[in-house]
Amino acid sequence: SAPWEQRFSASYGWSPFRNLGDVNSDSTVWKDIASGLDFLRSISKVTVGNGESTAFWLDLWIGQETLASRFPALFSHSLRPNISVSSAISSLASLSTFRPRLSNMALNELGDLQILVSTVVLNLQAVDVRVGRLDAAFAPKADDHAAPAIWNNFATNKCRIFLWLANKNRLFSNDRRFRRGLATSAKCPFCDLDETATHMLLHCESIRPLWDALQVHATVIISILWNIWKRRNALVFNNVMEEPHVVAQRCSSDITL
């Protein structure tokens, strides 16, 4: 009930015209507050009442993961990513909050979402209740045995971050992009197999001569993987086919540097 809370709620809270979390040309103070929403959502969950103060896609309120994570292709078509539960449910049938012409994957996810949401009954007389889930958010995790090799070397930071993403299977290979409705095929641009991160960096026949020719060390391995990634991007984005010896020359230059 503090005056500043009332002001921000009236100016930036959920309404028929905007959603909590939308940041455009808003005040610096509000942008700072809004920047903490992702963290707040990561350590909390919501028991929905009327659904008016819960983010449909981004809050944890139904199931074990957010709807944005569960239905990524459909979420990518949303015109209101911060929409409340109550507004989203009332507009789901009309598809008015989505971009037109949903992809096939998004259409499949829409059917699953509609079945899931059909089980939700809002209580218009009760407010939404947010509680912490710190135990789940900060539960101890097993050590990653690859971490020392990834971080304790002389490669540049961008190379080490790239390898960390590869280790966590977070590179946007065609396999991952296809599963999210961002590509029409999961195939490797160099061969007919699916382009997973492991395939692209280690097993593709097009890079076998490179691995066969090089004796490897931790820093050398990172340089090789980084330049294999760059070779792949050169073909995908610039339509430039680089032979393995070009990759080897770049690896040599990087290691010398």
SVG drawing of the C-alpha trace seen along z (x, -y; Angstrom):
<svg xmlns="http://www.w3.org/2000/svg" viewBox="-15 -8 68 48">
<polyline fill="none" stroke="black" stroke-width="0.4" points="0.0,0.0 3.0,-2.3 2.6,-5.3 5.4,-4.2 3.9,-0.7 0.6,-2.2 2.2,-4.4 4.2,-1.7 1.2,0.7 -1.0,-1.8 1.7,-2.8 3.3,0.5 1.2,3.3 -1.1,5.6 -3.9,3.9 -5.8,4.5 -3.1,2.4 0.2,3.6 1.7,6.4 3.9,6.4 7.5,6.7 7.1,4.8 9.9,2.2 9.9,-0.3 10.6,-4.0 9.8,-3.7 11.6,-5.4 15.1,-4.3 13.8,-3.3 11.2,-1.0 13.7,0.5 15.9,1.4 12.9,3.0 11.8,4.9 15.3,6.2 14.9,8.2 11.7,10.0 13.5,12.9 15.4,13.6 12.2,13.3 10.4,15.8 13.4,18.2 13.1,18.4 9.3,18.4 6.2,20.2 2.5,19.1 -0.7,20.7 -3.2,19.1 -6.5,17.6 -8.0,15.1 -4.8,15.2 -4.5,11.5 -1.0,11.1 0.7,14.2 2.7,14.3 1.1,17.0 4.4,17.9 7.1,16.9 5.9,17.7 6.0,21.2 2.3,21.8 1.3,25.1 3.5,28.2 7.2,28.4 8.4,25.9 7.3,22.6 5.0,22.7 7.6,20.7 10.1,23.6 7.5,26.3 6.1,24.8 9.1,22.8 7.8,22.7 4.4,21.4 6.0,18.9 8.2,17.5 4.9,16.5 3.5,14.6 2.8,10.9 2.5,10.5 5.2,12.6 4.4,11.1 0.6,11.6 -1.2,12.6 -2.9,15.9 -6.4,14.5 -5.9,12.6 -4.1,15.4 -6.8,18.0 -9.6,15.7 -7.8,15.0 -6.3,18.4 -9.2,19.6 -9.1,16.5 -5.3,16.6 -5.4,12.8 -2.2,12.6 -0.1,14.6 1.5,13.7 -0.5,15.0 0.5,18.2 1.8,20.4 4.5,22.9 3.6,26.5 5.4,27.1 3.7,24.1 0.3,25.5 1.1,28.9 2.2,27.1 -1.0,25.0 -3.1,28.2 -1.2,29.5 -1.5,26.2 -5.2,26.0 -5.7,29.4 -3.5,28.4 -5.2,25.1 -8.7,26.7 -8.0,28.2 -7.5,24.8 -10.4,23.2 -9.8,19.6 -11.2,18.4 -12.3,14.9 -12.7,14.2 -9.1,15.2 -5.8,13.4 -2.7,15.2 -0.3,16.2 3.5,16.2 5.8,18.3 9.5,19.0 11.2,22.1 14.7,21.3 15.4,24.9 14.8,26.0 16.6,23.1 19.7,23.4 19.9,27.1 23.5,28.4 24.5,29.8 27.2,32.4 30.5,31.0 31.0,30.7 34.2,32.7 34.7,30.9 34.8,27.5 38.6,27.4 39.6,28.3 37.2,25.7 38.2,22.8 41.8,23.5 43.7,22.8 45.0,19.9 42.1,19.7 40.3,16.4 37.1,15.9 34.8,16.2 36.3,19.5 35.9,20.8 32.3,19.6 31.6,21.3 33.0,24.6 31.0,24.3 27.9,23.9 28.9,26.9 29.4,28.9 25.9,28.0 24.4,28.7 23.4,25.1 24.9,24.3 22.3,23.4 23.1,26.4 20.4,27.3 19.2,30.1 18.4,27.7 17.0,25.0 14.7,27.6 13.3,28.7 12.4,25.1 10.8,24.4 13.6,22.1 14.9,24.3 13.2,26.5 15.7,29.4 18.0,30.8 20.5,32.0 24.2,31.1 25.1,28.7 28.1,31.0 26.5,34.4 23.1,36.2 23.2,36.8 21.5,34.6 23.7,31.7 24.0,32.1 26.8,30.2 28.7,33.5 28.3,34.5 29.4,31.1 32.5,30.8 33.7,34.4 32.0,36.9 31.2,35.3 33.1,37.0 34.0,33.6 36.3,32.8 37.8,36.3 41.0,35.4 41.5,32.4 41.3,34.6 43.5,37.3 46.2,34.8 46.4,33.0 47.9,34.0 45.8,32.4 46.2,30.6 43.4,28.8 44.1,25.4 44.6,26.8 41.3,28.8 39.4,25.6 40.9,23.8 40.0,26.6 36.4,26.8 36.0,23.0 37.3,23.0 35.1,25.9 32.2,23.9 33.4,20.9 33.7,23.2 30.2,24.4 28.9,20.8 30.8,19.7 28.9,22.3 25.5,21.7 25.5,17.9 28.0,17.0 27.8,20.1 31.6,20.4 33.0,23.9 36.3,24.0 38.6,27.0 40.1,28.6 43.5,27.2 42.1,23.6 40.7,24.5 44.1,25.9 45.8,22.7 43.4,20.6 43.9,22.9 47.7,22.4 47.2,18.7 45.0,18.7 47.3,20.8 50.3,18.7 48.4,15.6"/>
</svg>
